[in-house]
């Protein structure tokens, strides 16, 4: 049942009530009793906000707080912690907001997307399936992503590529965090039967506000590989450094890109690079259009494999929560 206790006042003077769900990328999502779908409200237009349930918030610069949010004057909000501490901030300092639901599953969000291509030439068929699941809490952030390509045509070998990533982040004070990551990659272009990565490291957000989120991270990676050709299996240790950029403040549009560079410390002169770019346009009813680019480079690839592999895809998807 929709709560009718949360309220916001917008700059036109209108008062809206319902259940405030979240603030992301400068857009406040609110469920109201008089609409079948959630309202997406430009947070720049909000003058006051009052939320009855406990919230998790992130301020510009990365400060994380858990407590209650209520405006006592226009264009500001007062944060009250569970032990009664209070402090007032400008509304434009609020970068991320989540209500902390009693039901654990409400803290998850996810998506699934699909694309299919069919051409008469060589009876070519191509399937691309992607998806993900994420969790955000006051101290822990985790996500899981998968992307798989299967391309088939007459008179040639099938092309397959599968990439899976799962990561857990433990937030520390201010903008620092610890991370653990497990990854899997398989692709026929590089004769890579399987590459498993087990990473541990730390990161820092260099910018975090309603317009963008940008950070750096680094650490150590254990790399385990097997190949489809005669190349022997490998086990190596690598240092890695990476960066991720998320751009907001563009209505109905999300953009993120990340770059990871790996330098082997057990194999002389070996470098690897993983790059990804994703753009998503929101549609009604939680559907979206997606464009993605993924690129992998290895200067010491399999004997008969290519140094690099990439995939460019477009498709339609659906997200929840």
C-alpha positions in Angstrom: 0.0 0.0 0.0 1.3 3.5 -0.9 2.3 5.7 2.0 0.7 9.1 2.0 2.9 10.6 4.6 5.9 11.7 2.6 5.6 15.2 1.1 7.4 17.5 -1.2 6.8 21.1 -2.2 7.9 22.2 -5.7 8.9 25.7 -6.8 5.5 26.3 -8.4 4.0 26.0 -4.9 2.3 22.6 -5.5 2.3 20.1 -2.7 2.7 16.4 -3.6 2.3 13.5 -1.2 2.9 9.8 -1.4 5.9 7.6 -0.9 9.4 9.0 -1.9 11.4 6.0 -3.2 14.8 7.3 -4.2 16.9 10.2 -5.5 19.3 9.3 -8.4 21.0 11.4 -11.0 19.1 14.5 -10.0 15.7 12.8 -10.4 13.4 12.2 -7.3 11.1 9.1 -7.8 7.8 9.3 -5.9 4.8 6.9 -5.8 1.4 8.7 -5.4 -2.1 7.3 -4.6 -3.6 9.0 -7.6 -1.3 7.6 -10.3 -0.7 4.2 -11.7 3.0 4.9 -12.4 5.7 6.6 -10.3 6.4 10.3 -10.7 9.9 11.4 -11.8 10.6 14.9 -10.5 13.5 17.1 -11.4 15.1 17.6 -8.0 16.1 21.1 -8.9 12.4 22.0 -8.8 12.0 20.7 -5.2 11.7 23.4 -2.4 10.9 21.2 0.6 10.9 17.5 1.4 9.6 15.5 4.4 10.1 11.7 4.7 8.6 9.6 7.5 10.8 6.5 7.1 14.5 6.3 8.0 16.7 7.1 5.0 20.2 6.5 3.7 21.7 9.6 2.1 24.9 10.6 0.3 26.0 14.2 0.2 28.1 15.9 -2.4 31.7 14.9 -1.7 30.7 11.4 -0.4 29.6 11.8 3.2 27.1 9.0 4.0 24.4 9.4 6.7 21.6 7.2 8.0 18.6 8.9 9.7 15.6 11.1 9.0 15.1 13.9 6.5 12.7 16.9 6.8 12.7 20.4 5.6 12.0 23.1 8.2 12.7 26.0 5.7 12.7 26.3 1.9 15.6 24.9 -0.1 17.1 23.2 3.0 16.6 19.9 4.9 17.4 18.9 8.4 19.1 15.5 9.0 18.3 13.8 12.3 20.3 10.7 13.3 18.9 7.9 15.3 20.7 9.2 18.4 19.1 12.7 18.0 21.9 14.6 16.4 20.7 17.2 14.0 22.3 19.2 11.2 20.8 21.4 8.4 22.0 21.2 4.8 21.1 22.9 1.5 18.9 20.7 -0.6 21.4 20.9 -3.5 23.9 19.1 -1.3 21.8 15.9 -1.5 23.2 13.6 -4.2 21.7 10.1 -3.4 18.7 9.1 -1.2 17.2 5.7 -0.5 14.5 4.8 2.0 15.6 2.0 4.2 12.8 -0.6 3.9 12.2 -3.2 6.5 11.9 -5.8 3.8 15.4 -6.7 2.6 14.5 -7.4 -1.0 13.2 -3.8 -1.5 16.9 -2.7 -1.4 17.6 -4.6 -4.6 17.3 -3.3 -8.2 17.9 -5.1 -11.4 17.5 -5.1 -15.2 17.4 -7.4 -18.2 17.9 -6.6 -21.9 17.9 -8.5 -25.2 18.7 -7.9 -28.8 18.3 -10.2 -31.9 19.6 -9.8 -35.4 18.7 -11.9 -38.4 20.0 -11.5 -42.0 19.5 -13.6 -45.1 23.2 -13.6 -46.0 24.7 -16.9 -44.7 21.5 -17.4 -42.6 23.1 -15.2 -39.9 21.5 -15.1 -36.5 22.8 -13.2 -33.5 21.5 -13.1 -29.9 22.7 -10.8 -27.2 21.4 -11.2 -23.6 22.4 -8.9 -20.7 21.3 -8.2 -17.2 22.2 -7.3 -13.7 21.3 -7.1 -10.1 22.5 -4.6 -7.5 22.1 -3.8 -3.8 22.7 -0.5 -2.0 22.8 -0.1 1.8 24.4 2.4 4.2 27.7 0.5 4.4 27.6 -2.1 1.6 27.1 -1.8 -2.2 27.2 -4.9 -4.4 26.3 -5.6 -8.0 26.2 -8.5 -10.5 26.3 -8.1 -14.3 26.2 -10.6 -17.2 26.5 -10.1 -21.0 26.4 -13.0 -23.5 26.7 -13.1 -27.3 25.9 -16.1 -29.5 26.3 -15.5 -33.3 25.7 -18.3 -35.8 25.9 -18.4 -39.6 26.3 -21.0 -42.4 29.8 -22.1 -43.5 31.7 -20.7 -40.5 32.3 -21.5 -36.9 29.9 -20.0 -34.3 31.0 -16.9 -32.4 30.5 -16.8 -28.7 31.3 -14.3 -26.0 30.3 -14.3 -22.3 31.3 -11.8 -19.6 30.3 -12.0 -16.0 31.2 -9.6 -13.2 30.3 -9.4 -9.5 31.6 -6.9 -7.0 31.1 -6.0 -3.3 32.1 -2.6 -1.9 32.5 -1.7 1.8 32.1 2.0 2.3 34.6 3.7 4.6 34.7 7.3 5.9 34.1 10.0 3.4 34.8 8.9 -0.2 37.0 5.8 0.4 35.9 2.2 0.0 37.3 -1.4 -0.1 36.3 -3.7 -3.0 36.3 -7.4 -3.8 35.6 -8.5 -7.4 35.1 -11.9 -9.2 35.0 -11.9 -13.0 34.7 -14.4 -15.9 35.3 -13.9 -19.6 35.1 -16.4 -22.5 35.4 -15.5 -26.2 36.2 -17.4 -29.4 38.0 -14.4 -31.0 40.9 -14.6 -28.5 40.6 -18.5 -28.2 39.9 -17.8 -24.6 38.0 -20.8 -23.1 37.8 -19.2 -19.7 39.5 -16.3 -17.8 38.7 -16.0 -14.1 39.8 -12.9 -12.1 39.8 -12.5 -8.3 40.4 -8.9 -7.3 40.9 -7.1 -4.0 41.6 -3.4 -3.6 40.5 0.0 -2.6 39.0 3.0 -4.3 38.1 6.7 -3.8 35.4 8.9 -5.3 37.0 12.0 -6.6 33.7 13.6 -7.5 30.2 12.7 -6.3 27.2 15.0 -6.9 24.0 15.2 -8.8 25.8 15.7 -12.1 28.5 13.0 -12.1 30.2 10.3 -10.1 33.9 9.7 -10.8 36.5 7.6 -9.0 39.7 5.7 -9.1 40.5 2.3 -7.7 43.5 -0.1 -7.6 44.7 -3.4 -6.1 45.8 -7.0 -6.9 44.3 -9.5 -9.2 44.7 -13.3 -9.4 44.3 -14.3 -13.1 43.4 -17.9 -14.1 43.2 -18.8 -17.8 42.5 -21.7 -20.1 42.5 -21.6 -23.9 40.7 -23.3 -26.8 44.0 -23.9 -28.8 47.3 -25.4 -27.8 48.3 -22.5 -25.5 49.1 -23.9 -22.0 46.8 -22.8 -19.1 48.1 -19.8 -17.2 48.0 -18.6 -13.6 49.4 -15.1 -12.9 49.3 -12.3 -10.4 48.6 -8.7 -11.6 48.4 -5.2 -10.3 45.4 -3.2 -11.6 44.2 0.4 -11.7 40.9 1.5 -12.9 38.5 4.5 -13.3 34.8 4.8 -13.6 32.7 7.7 -14.7 28.9 8.1 -14.4 27.2 11.1 -15.9 23.9 12.3 -14.7 21.7 15.5 -15.0 20.4 14.5 -18.4 16.7 13.7 -18.3 15.9 10.1 -19.3 19.5 9.3 -20.1 22.2 7.4 -18.2 25.9 7.1 -19.3 28.7 5.3 -17.6 32.2 4.1 -18.7 35.0 2.3 -17.0 38.6 1.4 -17.8 40.7 -1.3 -16.1 44.5 -1.7 -16.8 46.3 -4.8 -15.6 50.1 -5.2 -15.3 51.4 -8.7 -14.7 54.0 -9.0 -11.9 54.6 -12.8 -12.6 54.7 -12.7 -16.4 57.3 -10.3 -17.9 56.0 -7.5 -20.1 52.3 -8.5 -20.1 49.6 -5.9 -20.2 45.8 -6.2 -20.4 43.1 -3.6 -20.8 39.3 -4.0 -20.3 37.0 -1.1 -21.3 33.2 -0.7 -21.2 30.8 2.0 -22.2 27.1 1.9 -21.6 24.3 4.4 -22.6 20.7 4.0 -21.6 17.6 5.9 -22.6 14.6 5.5 -20.3 11.2 4.7 -21.8 7.7 4.5 -20.1 6.9 1.6 -17.7 10.5 0.9 -16.7 11.6 -0.1 -20.3 14.7 1.3 -21.8 16.9 1.4 -24.9 20.5 0.5 -24.5 23.8 0.9 -26.4 26.9 -0.8 -25.1 30.6 -1.2 -26.2 33.0 -3.7 -24.5 36.7 -4.0 -25.5 39.4 -6.4 -24.3 43.1 -6.2 -25.1 45.9 -8.6 -24.2 49.5 -8.2 -25.6 50.2 -11.8 -24.8 47.1 -13.5 -26.1 46.7 -17.2 -27.1 48.9 -18.4 -29.9 46.2 -18.4 -32.5 44.0 -15.8 -30.9 43.6 -12.1 -31.6 45.2 -9.5 -29.3 41.8 -7.8 -28.9 38.1 -8.5 -29.0 35.2 -6.1 -28.9 31.4 -6.1 -29.0 29.0 -3.3 -29.9 25.4 -3.9 -29.2 22.0 -2.2 -29.0 18.8 -3.6 -27.6 15.7 -3.0 -25.4 15.4 -3.9 -21.7 13.4 -3.6 -18.6 14.4 -2.6 -15.1 12.7 -3.1 -11.7 12.9 -1.3 -8.3 
